[in-house]
Amino acid sequence: MIKFFRKIRHQLLSENKTSKYFKYAIGEIILVVIGILIALQVNNWNNNKQLEEVQIKYLNEIANNLKADLVDIRFNIGFNETRLNSSKIVLENLKNDDVYADSLDVYYGSLLYTTRSVLNYSAYETLKTKGLEIITNNNLRKSITKLYSFHYQNVIDFEIQDDHALQYQVVIPTVLNRIEFRKNEDENAIAGQQLGKPINFQALKNDIEFKNAIILNEDMRVYMLENYRALEKNSTECIAFINSELKKIN
């Protein structure tokens, strides 16, 4: 192609057609510029396509991580609901003058322990190393960042600094000194569910330290449930936002 253009230029010069030569030269320059622009456009298109594919990849990975996290969050909600219900029933039982019934064993056995969130940050952390700007939708990028950096972290910090401290420093020592635990042999029992019976039921009715520990535990379950339900809501909304963005991209 270059030889072809060169041949035409030489022919025009040899024929002393200077004006035609300049017109041709200008036309040739224009063609070269157009070719460069087209090449740049194709290159930009290829780069944008690659970035789009990377964005789709990470959005799918984050959505899958969040769906797995929802399983853990919902387990935590169920666990804390059980502990909250048991705390309420035990406190109500201690208010009354009723004799102790064996049907209460399941509630006295479900006073202890708390939850620890096991959340998957892998896709988000990898995305951060690649650059969060890969996600082109500003609102979606902010939503994902806030979920991981604030909502997730808020729950985890409260679990460790407040809930676990209360459970292991106050509730567990107080309950273990007053309740006798045994394994639940019922084949329909939830895995890990224990049974418990007061060592001295009558003394327990007037045991202020025990009641205070259960009241604090009840309040903590209420607060943790609020946190977990808020996290469930925010995670569900973020998944829906991601799915909506993926539909637009595709």
C-alpha positions as CSV (number, residue, x, y, z in Angstrom):
1,M,0.0,0.0,0.0
2,I,2.9,2.4,0.9
3,K,4.6,1.6,-2.4
4,F,1.3,2.3,-4.3
5,F,1.0,5.8,-2.7
6,R,4.7,6.5,-3.4
7,K,4.3,5.5,-7.0
8,I,1.4,7.9,-7.5
9,R,3.4,10.8,-5.9
10,H,6.4,10.1,-8.1
11,Q,4.1,10.0,-11.2
12,L,2.5,13.4,-10.3
13,L,5.9,15.0,-9.7
14,S,7.3,13.6,-12.9
15,E,4.4,15.0,-14.8
16,N,4.9,18.4,-13.1
17,K,1.4,18.3,-11.7
18,T,2.4,20.1,-8.5
19,S,-1.1,21.3,-7.5
20,K,-2.5,17.8,-7.9
21,Y,0.4,16.5,-5.9
22,F,-0.3,18.7,-2.9
23,K,-4.0,17.9,-3.1
24,Y,-3.1,14.2,-3.2
25,A,-0.6,14.6,-0.3
26,I,-3.3,16.3,1.8
27,G,-5.7,13.6,1.0
28,E,-3.2,11.0,1.9
29,I,-2.5,12.7,5.3
30,I,-6.3,12.8,5.9
31,L,-6.5,9.0,5.2
32,V,-3.6,8.3,7.6
33,V,-5.3,10.4,10.3
34,I,-8.6,8.7,9.8
35,G,-6.8,5.3,10.0
36,I,-5.1,6.3,13.2
37,L,-8.4,7.5,14.7
38,I,-10.2,4.3,13.7
39,A,-7.3,2.3,15.2
40,L,-7.6,4.3,18.5
41,Q,-11.3,3.8,18.5
42,V,-11.0,0.1,18.1
43,N,-8.3,0.0,20.8
44,N,-10.6,2.0,23.2
45,W,-13.5,-0.3,22.4
46,N,-11.4,-3.3,23.2
47,N,-10.1,-1.8,26.5
48,N,-13.7,-0.8,27.5
49,K,-14.9,-4.3,26.7
50,Q,-12.1,-5.8,28.8
51,L,-13.0,-3.5,31.7
52,E,-16.6,-4.3,31.3
53,E,-15.8,-8.0,31.5
54,V,-13.7,-7.5,34.7
55,Q,-16.5,-5.4,36.2
56,I,-19.1,-8.2,35.5
57,K,-16.7,-10.8,37.0
58,Y,-16.3,-8.9,40.3
59,L,-19.9,-7.9,40.6
60,N,-20.9,-11.6,40.2
61,E,-18.3,-12.7,42.8
62,I,-19.4,-10.0,45.3
63,A,-23.1,-11.0,44.8
64,N,-22.2,-14.7,45.4
65,N,-20.2,-13.8,48.5
66,L,-23.2,-11.7,49.8
67,K,-25.6,-14.6,49.2
68,A,-23.3,-16.9,51.2
69,D,-23.1,-14.3,53.9
70,L,-26.9,-14.1,54.1
71,V,-26.9,-17.8,55.2
72,D,-24.6,-16.9,58.1
73,I,-26.5,-13.7,59.0
74,R,-29.9,-15.6,59.0
75,F,-28.4,-18.3,61.2
76,N,-27.3,-15.6,63.7
77,I,-30.8,-14.1,63.6
78,G,-32.3,-17.5,64.5
79,F,-29.8,-18.2,67.2
80,N,-30.3,-14.9,68.9
81,E,-34.1,-15.2,68.6
82,T,-33.9,-18.5,70.5
83,R,-31.7,-17.0,73.2
84,L,-34.0,-14.0,73.5
85,N,-37.1,-16.1,73.8
86,S,-35.4,-18.3,76.4
87,S,-34.3,-15.3,78.5
88,K,-37.8,-13.9,78.5
89,I,-39.4,-17.3,79.5
90,V,-36.8,-17.8,82.3
91,L,-37.3,-14.3,83.7
92,E,-41.1,-14.8,83.6
93,N,-40.8,-18.2,85.3
94,L,-38.7,-16.7,88.1
95,K,-41.4,-14.1,88.8
96,N,-44.1,-16.6,89.4
97,D,-44.6,-19.0,92.4
98,D,-45.0,-22.0,90.1
99,V,-43.2,-25.2,90.8
100,Y,-40.5,-26.1,88.4
101,A,-41.6,-28.1,85.3
102,D,-39.2,-30.2,83.2
103,S,-40.6,-28.5,80.1
104,L,-38.5,-25.5,81.1
105,D,-35.3,-27.4,80.7
106,V,-35.0,-26.4,77.1
107,Y,-35.2,-22.7,77.9
108,Y,-32.7,-22.8,80.9
109,G,-30.4,-24.8,78.5
110,S,-30.6,-22.1,75.8
111,L,-29.3,-19.1,77.8
112,L,-25.7,-19.3,76.9
113,Y,-23.4,-18.3,74.1
114,T,-23.6,-15.9,71.3
115,T,-22.8,-15.6,67.6
116,R,-19.8,-14.7,65.6
117,S,-20.2,-13.5,62.0
118,V,-18.2,-15.4,59.4
119,L,-18.4,-13.1,56.4
120,N,-16.6,-13.4,53.1
121,Y,-14.5,-10.3,52.1
122,S,-12.4,-12.1,49.4
123,A,-14.1,-10.6,46.3
124,Y,-14.3,-7.1,47.8
125,E,-10.7,-7.2,48.9
126,T,-9.5,-8.3,45.5
127,L,-11.6,-5.6,43.9
128,K,-9.9,-3.0,46.1
129,T,-6.5,-4.1,44.9
130,K,-7.6,-3.8,41.3
131,G,-9.3,-0.5,41.9
132,L,-12.9,0.2,43.0
133,E,-13.3,2.4,40.0
134,I,-13.8,-0.8,38.0
135,I,-17.4,-0.4,39.1
136,T,-18.6,2.4,36.9
137,N,-21.9,3.0,38.7
138,N,-21.0,5.5,41.4
139,N,-24.1,4.8,43.6
140,L,-23.5,1.0,43.4
141,R,-19.8,1.5,44.2
142,K,-20.7,3.6,47.3
143,S,-23.4,1.0,48.3
144,I,-20.9,-1.9,48.2
145,T,-18.2,0.1,50.0
146,K,-20.5,1.2,52.7
147,L,-21.8,-2.4,53.2
148,Y,-18.3,-3.8,53.8
149,S,-16.6,-0.9,55.4
150,F,-19.4,0.2,57.7
151,H,-22.3,-2.2,58.1
152,Y,-20.2,-5.4,58.2
153,Q,-17.6,-3.8,60.4
154,N,-20.1,-2.3,62.8
155,V,-21.6,-5.7,63.5
156,I,-18.3,-7.5,63.9
157,D,-16.9,-4.8,66.3
158,F,-20.0,-5.0,68.4
159,E,-19.9,-8.8,68.5
160,I,-16.3,-8.7,69.8
161,Q,-16.2,-5.6,72.0
162,D,-19.6,-5.8,73.6
163,D,-21.6,-9.0,73.1
164,H,-18.7,-11.5,73.6
165,A,-17.4,-9.5,76.6
166,L,-20.8,-9.6,78.2
167,Q,-21.3,-13.3,77.4
168,Y,-17.9,-14.6,78.6
169,Q,-17.3,-12.2,81.5
170,V,-20.9,-12.0,83.0
171,V,-23.5,-14.4,81.6
172,I,-21.6,-17.6,81.3
173,P,-19.9,-17.5,84.7
174,T,-23.1,-16.6,86.4
175,V,-25.3,-19.2,84.7
176,L,-22.8,-22.1,85.0
177,N,-22.7,-21.6,88.8
178,R,-26.5,-22.0,89.0
179,I,-27.7,-24.2,86.2
180,E,-26.8,-27.9,85.6
181,F,-26.5,-28.7,81.9
182,R,-26.9,-32.0,80.0
183,K,-27.1,-33.1,76.4
184,N,-30.4,-33.1,74.7
185,E,-31.1,-36.7,73.6
186,D,-34.2,-35.8,71.7
187,E,-33.7,-36.8,68.0
188,N,-35.7,-33.8,66.9
189,A,-33.5,-31.4,68.9
190,I,-31.5,-28.7,67.1
191,A,-27.8,-29.5,66.8
192,G,-25.9,-28.2,69.8
193,Q,-29.1,-27.6,71.8
194,Q,-28.6,-28.4,75.5
195,L,-30.9,-28.8,78.4
196,G,-30.5,-27.1,81.7
197,K,-32.0,-27.3,85.2
198,P,-31.6,-24.9,88.1
199,I,-29.4,-26.4,90.8
200,N,-31.6,-24.7,93.4
201,F,-34.8,-23.4,91.8
202,Q,-36.2,-21.7,95.0
203,A,-32.9,-19.9,95.7
204,L,-32.8,-18.8,92.0
205,K,-36.1,-16.9,92.4
206,N,-34.4,-14.5,94.7
207,D,-31.0,-14.4,93.1
208,I,-30.5,-10.8,91.9
209,E,-27.1,-11.5,90.3
210,F,-28.6,-14.2,88.1
211,K,-31.6,-12.2,87.2
212,N,-29.5,-9.2,86.3
213,A,-27.3,-11.3,84.1
214,I,-30.3,-12.7,82.2
215,I,-31.8,-9.2,81.9
216,L,-28.6,-7.9,80.4
217,N,-28.4,-10.9,78.1
218,E,-32.0,-10.3,77.0
219,D,-31.2,-6.6,76.2
220,M,-28.1,-7.6,74.3
221,R,-30.1,-10.2,72.2
222,V,-32.6,-7.5,71.2
223,Y,-29.8,-5.1,70.1
224,M,-27.9,-7.8,68.2
225,L,-31.1,-8.9,66.4
226,E,-31.5,-5.3,65.3
227,N,-28.0,-5.3,64.0
228,Y,-28.3,-8.6,62.2
229,R,-31.7,-7.7,60.7
230,A,-30.3,-4.4,59.4
231,L,-27.3,-6.2,57.9
232,E,-29.7,-8.7,56.3
233,K,-31.7,-5.9,54.8
234,N,-28.6,-4.0,53.5
235,S,-27.0,-7.1,52.1
236,T,-30.3,-8.1,50.3
237,E,-30.6,-4.6,48.9
238,C,-27.0,-4.6,47.7
239,I,-27.5,-7.9,45.9
240,A,-30.6,-6.6,44.2
241,F,-28.6,-3.4,43.2
242,I,-25.8,-5.6,41.7
243,N,-28.2,-7.8,39.8
244,S,-30.0,-4.7,38.4
245,E,-26.6,-3.3,37.2
246,L,-25.6,-6.6,35.7
247,K,-28.8,-6.6,33.6
248,K,-28.0,-3.1,32.3
249,I,-24.4,-4.1,31.4
250,N,-25.4,-7.3,29.7
